[in-house]
Amino acid sequence: RLGRTMWFSPVRGLLPLGSPRIGTPYRGRRRRPLAIRLLTRIRALLALPLEGTEGITGGPMGCLRVVGTGMLTFVSSLTVVLRLHVVFRRIGGTVVVQRVDTGELVALASYPTFDPNNIGDGKGVFSNLAFSDVFEPGSTSKIMTVAAGLEEDTITPETPMILPGSVNRGNRTLNDSHPHPDEYRTVAGALAQSSNTGTMLIGETMKPKTLEEYLRRFGLGSTSGSGFPGESGGLLPKSETWNGSQRYTITYGQGVSTTAVQVTNVFQAIANDGVRISPTFVKEVSDGEGGWEPAPAGKRNRAVSSKTANQVSRMLEGVVS
């Protein structure tokens, strides 16, 4: 196993057979192999030390077996990192791939990142942005607002709507995503068009407290349950504190903050018949005796009914069609 100094092989062939072997003193520079470097990039080491502790290196991949099929997952993550480096090297980016039926994080990568072999070149980024960085989710929140309305039976996918180019709410003029005259759509059409004003009108069919409850069911305002160290829970204010305009902007993802993992979990819940599963990234844990034990499965919570989830899924087809 890896120790605090590297194992070395004695020099052979310098003396006749049977003579004492000559060994070379070795003060090796610790260098993490590819698997460990990739594990660090996806931060699946749970903040445990890397300096030769038995748990980390006690098995073929250490004391943790991450989700996926061995190096395939690592290579996939590395490929994502490299692509992010090319595409986002001047700004940054995050990719999260989650299995719908189990909640397993199949691949996860972000850029900027850092190499544990060269901490000094990390440029101040020593965390996984998918878990730590928060942002306004924007149009992602629209599917939660629509799902809440469907679940509360205040709308149906076929409910007719008149979508104005702007509305006056909370002493503010709130505009749609693009200027337009009044448009006639259904709820499904408003979602396909990603209409801000349409989503606000849907949000008005429910009390603010009701909408807040559904947003929390989808995982907003709290950590995902993955157990990842340093994970942010984002920010979802209590509905009684929403000011005049925030009551409406929250319906389309402004005035609330989330992480990339939380956003992915929202779509996982919709695709999984309305059941949200806490993300997991550990497949098995060493029992300390050469065997492996399954890691705990992700916690399951129903966000909306299967009927509502299926309706939203069908409606989302119109967004990309």
HUWO-V419862 format. One record per helix or strand. SS is the DSSP state (H for helix, E for strand). FROM is the first residue (numbers start at 1). TO is the last residue. If there is no record, write none. Layout:
SS,FROM,TO
SS,FROM,TO
This chain:
E,11,11
E,22,22
H,34,42
H,54,57
E,64,66
H,71,88
E,93,98
E,104,111
H,116,121
H,129,132
E,135,135
H,140,151
E,160,163
E,166,169
E,172,175
E,183,186
H,187,192
H,196,203
H,208,217
E,235,235
H,239,241
H,246,252
E,257,258
H,260,271
E,275,277
E,280,280
E,282,286
E,292,294
E,300,302
H,306,320
